[in-house]
Amino acid sequence: MDKNKNFGDHRINRRIRIPRVQLIDHEGVNHGEIDTDAAMRMAEEAGLDLVEISPTARPPVCKIMNYGQYKYTLKKRQKGSKAHQAKVKGVRLHPNTAEHDLQVALKKSKGFMDKGDKVLIQVWFKGREMAHTERGEELLKRFVEELKDISKIESGIRREGKRMHLLLTPLTAEERNARKKAVERDKEKAMADAIAKAKAAKEAKEGKSADAPKVPAPETEKAV
């Protein structure tokens, strides 16, 4: 442990010059408010650093840790988060886009979503097509329906000039799992309701048959 080293905006070790601190040790135990010198001795005995992690608290909160390792882990985590920053990818359609081209656009959108990118779906109108903007709205709603298992609406359907657009953002892994489970629950409930309805109808039919008056068989005359 280097008593004089310093990293970034954190004050560590002998650079912490306030008399008392709130201490959390390297095992996560909160020791409450203690003398800074005592906290420093504990860090030295553990061969670790005393790091001021919350300077605005009164008194400031310090933690015993391997600060060099902490900085390395933090840097690696930040680098990982920057490895893929969400981008906005565009998909362009027209009111008369053929079904095959729609399927291609849907497949492309799913690919963007799987990479963590947002998708801006645009429908462009030309000339007389402006009189039938409802077709554009139908296309956008279809994309919402087709991609509902992997995306959610970030910005709803809007019309600007000769285009109508919609922005979808990908669901997180947790959100996808939650939505999948919700769909499965709905299917199970629908099936249970259908079975219960069929059973009730059958019982009602059997009940009517049991309550119906019995017609006596016709009497036959005995031969003399």
C-alpha positions as CSV (number, residue, x, y, z in Angstrom):
1,M,0.0,0.0,0.0
2,D,1.4,3.3,-1.1
3,K,0.5,5.9,1.5
4,N,0.9,8.9,-0.9
5,K,-0.7,7.5,-4.1
6,N,-3.8,9.2,-5.4
7,F,-6.2,8.2,-8.2
8,G,-8.8,10.4,-10.1
9,D,-11.2,12.2,-7.9
10,H,-10.9,9.9,-4.9
11,R,-8.9,10.8,-1.8
12,I,-7.1,7.8,-0.4
13,N,-4.8,6.9,2.5
14,R,-2.9,9.8,4.0
15,R,-4.6,12.2,1.6
16,I,-7.7,11.8,3.8
17,R,-7.0,14.6,6.3
18,I,-10.3,14.9,8.2
19,P,-10.3,13.6,11.8
20,R,-13.2,11.2,11.7
21,V,-14.9,9.0,9.0
22,Q,-17.7,6.5,8.7
23,L,-15.9,3.2,7.9
24,I,-16.8,0.2,5.9
25,D,-14.2,-2.5,6.0
26,H,-13.1,-4.8,3.1
27,E,-15.6,-7.4,4.2
28,G,-18.5,-5.0,4.0
29,V,-18.9,-4.5,7.8
30,N,-20.0,-1.0,8.8
31,H,-17.9,0.2,11.8
32,G,-19.8,3.5,12.0
33,E,-17.9,6.7,12.9
34,I,-14.3,6.2,14.0
35,D,-11.0,8.2,14.0
36,T,-9.4,8.4,10.6
37,D,-6.1,7.2,12.1
38,A,-7.8,4.1,13.4
39,A,-9.3,3.5,10.0
40,M,-5.9,4.0,8.4
41,R,-4.3,1.4,10.8
42,M,-7.0,-1.1,9.9
43,A,-6.3,-0.6,6.2
44,E,-2.6,-0.9,6.7
45,E,-3.0,-4.1,8.7
46,A,-5.1,-5.6,5.9
47,G,-2.5,-4.5,3.3
48,L,-5.2,-2.4,1.6
49,D,-6.2,1.2,0.9
50,L,-8.5,3.5,2.8
51,V,-10.7,5.1,0.1
52,E,-13.1,8.1,0.5
53,I,-16.1,6.9,-1.4
54,S,-18.7,9.5,-0.3
55,P,-17.0,12.8,0.4
56,T,-20.3,14.8,0.8
57,A,-21.5,12.7,3.7
58,R,-21.0,14.0,7.3
59,P,-18.6,12.6,8.2
60,P,-17.4,11.3,4.8
61,V,-17.7,7.5,4.1
62,C,-14.5,5.6,3.6
63,K,-14.0,2.0,2.6
64,I,-11.1,-0.4,2.9
65,M,-10.2,-1.9,-0.4
66,N,-7.6,-2.7,-3.0
67,Y,-8.0,0.6,-4.9
68,G,-5.7,-0.4,-7.8
69,Q,-7.8,-3.4,-8.4
70,Y,-11.0,-1.4,-8.0
71,K,-9.9,1.1,-10.6
72,Y,-9.0,-1.7,-13.0
73,T,-12.4,-3.4,-12.6
74,L,-14.2,0.0,-13.0
75,K,-12.3,0.8,-16.1
76,K,-13.0,-2.6,-17.6
77,R,-16.7,-2.3,-16.8
78,Q,-16.8,1.2,-18.4
79,K,-15.0,-0.2,-21.5
80,G,-17.5,-3.0,-21.7
81,S,-20.5,-0.7,-21.5
82,K,-19.0,1.4,-24.4
83,A,-18.4,-1.7,-26.5
84,H,-21.8,-1.4,-28.0
85,Q,-23.7,1.8,-27.5
86,A,-27.3,1.7,-28.8
87,K,-27.7,3.2,-32.3
88,V,-30.8,4.1,-34.2
89,K,-31.2,2.1,-37.3
90,G,-33.7,3.0,-40.0
91,V,-36.2,1.0,-42.0
92,R,-37.9,2.7,-44.9
93,L,-41.2,1.6,-46.3
94,H,-43.9,2.8,-48.7
95,P,-47.7,2.4,-48.5
96,N,-47.5,-0.2,-51.4
97,T,-44.5,-2.1,-50.1
98,A,-44.9,-5.8,-51.2
99,E,-45.3,-8.5,-48.6
100,H,-41.9,-10.0,-49.4
101,D,-40.2,-6.7,-48.8
102,L,-42.1,-6.3,-45.6
103,Q,-40.8,-9.6,-44.4
104,V,-37.3,-8.6,-45.3
105,A,-37.7,-5.3,-43.3
106,L,-39.1,-7.2,-40.3
107,K,-36.1,-9.7,-40.4
108,K,-33.7,-6.8,-40.6
109,S,-35.4,-5.0,-37.7
110,K,-35.1,-8.1,-35.6
111,G,-31.4,-8.3,-36.4
112,F,-30.9,-4.7,-35.3
113,M,-32.9,-5.4,-32.0
114,D,-30.8,-8.5,-31.3
115,K,-27.7,-6.3,-31.4
116,G,-29.2,-3.8,-29.0
117,D,-30.0,-1.1,-31.5
118,K,-33.2,0.9,-31.7
119,V,-35.2,0.9,-35.0
120,L,-36.9,3.9,-36.6
121,I,-39.6,2.6,-39.0
122,Q,-40.6,5.1,-41.6
123,V,-43.4,5.1,-44.2
124,W,-42.9,7.6,-47.0
125,F,-45.7,8.9,-49.1
126,K,-45.7,10.2,-52.7
127,G,-48.2,12.3,-54.5
128,R,-51.7,10.8,-54.2
129,E,-50.6,8.4,-51.6
130,M,-51.0,11.3,-49.1
131,A,-54.7,10.8,-49.4
132,H,-54.4,7.3,-47.8
133,T,-52.1,7.8,-44.8
134,E,-54.1,5.1,-43.0
135,R,-52.2,2.5,-44.9
136,G,-49.0,3.8,-43.4
137,E,-50.5,3.6,-39.9
138,E,-51.5,0.0,-40.6
139,L,-47.9,-0.9,-41.6
140,L,-46.5,0.7,-38.4
141,K,-49.0,-1.1,-36.2
142,R,-48.1,-4.3,-37.9
143,F,-44.4,-3.8,-37.0
144,V,-45.4,-3.2,-33.4
145,E,-47.4,-6.4,-33.3
146,E,-44.7,-8.5,-35.1
147,L,-41.9,-7.3,-32.9
148,K,-43.8,-7.1,-29.6
149,D,-41.8,-10.0,-28.1
150,I,-38.5,-8.2,-28.4
151,S,-39.3,-4.5,-28.4
152,K,-41.4,-1.7,-26.9
153,I,-42.5,1.6,-28.2
154,E,-40.2,4.5,-27.4
155,S,-41.9,7.1,-29.6
156,G,-45.4,6.5,-30.9
157,I,-46.7,6.9,-34.4
158,R,-46.2,10.4,-35.7
159,R,-46.7,12.2,-39.0
160,E,-44.2,14.8,-40.3
161,G,-44.7,16.1,-43.8
162,K,-44.6,13.2,-46.3
163,R,-43.6,10.6,-43.8
164,M,-45.0,8.7,-40.8
165,H,-42.7,7.1,-38.3
166,L,-42.4,5.1,-35.2
167,L,-39.4,4.4,-32.9
168,L,-39.0,1.0,-31.2
169,T,-36.4,0.1,-28.6
170,P,-35.2,-3.4,-27.8
171,L,-36.3,-5.1,-24.6
172,T,-33.7,-6.2,-22.1
173,A,-33.2,-9.9,-21.5
174,E,-35.2,-9.6,-18.3
175,E,-38.0,-7.8,-20.1
176,R,-38.1,-10.4,-22.8
177,N,-38.3,-13.2,-20.3
178,A,-41.0,-11.4,-18.3
179,R,-43.0,-10.8,-21.5
180,K,-42.6,-14.4,-22.6
181,K,-43.9,-15.7,-19.3
182,A,-46.8,-13.3,-19.5
183,V,-47.8,-14.7,-22.9
184,E,-47.5,-18.3,-21.6
185,R,-49.7,-17.4,-18.6
186,D,-52.3,-15.8,-21.0
187,K,-52.3,-19.0,-23.1
188,E,-52.7,-21.2,-20.1
189,K,-55.6,-19.1,-18.8
190,A,-57.3,-19.1,-22.1
191,M,-57.0,-22.9,-22.3
192,A,-58.3,-23.3,-18.8
193,D,-61.2,-20.9,-19.5
194,A,-62.1,-22.9,-22.7
195,I,-62.0,-26.2,-20.8
196,A,-64.2,-24.8,-18.0
197,K,-66.7,-23.4,-20.5
198,A,-66.9,-26.7,-22.4
199,K,-67.4,-28.6,-19.1
200,A,-70.1,-26.2,-18.0
201,A,-71.9,-26.6,-21.4
202,K,-71.7,-30.4,-21.2
203,E,-73.1,-30.4,-17.6
204,A,-75.9,-28.0,-18.6
205,K,-76.8,-30.3,-21.5
206,E,-76.7,-33.4,-19.3
207,G,-78.9,-31.6,-16.7
208,K,-81.5,-30.7,-19.3
209,S,-81.6,-34.3,-20.4
210,A,-82.2,-35.6,-16.9
211,D,-85.0,-33.0,-16.2
212,A,-86.9,-33.7,-19.4
213,P,-90.3,-35.5,-18.8
214,K,-90.3,-39.2,-19.7
215,V,-92.8,-40.1,-22.4
216,P,-94.6,-43.4,-21.5
217,A,-94.3,-46.2,-24.0
218,P,-97.6,-46.9,-25.9
219,E,-99.7,-49.8,-24.6
220,T,-100.3,-52.7,-26.8
221,E,-103.6,-54.6,-26.9
222,K,-103.5,-58.2,-26.0
223,A,-104.9,-60.5,-28.6
224,V,-108.2,-62.2,-27.5
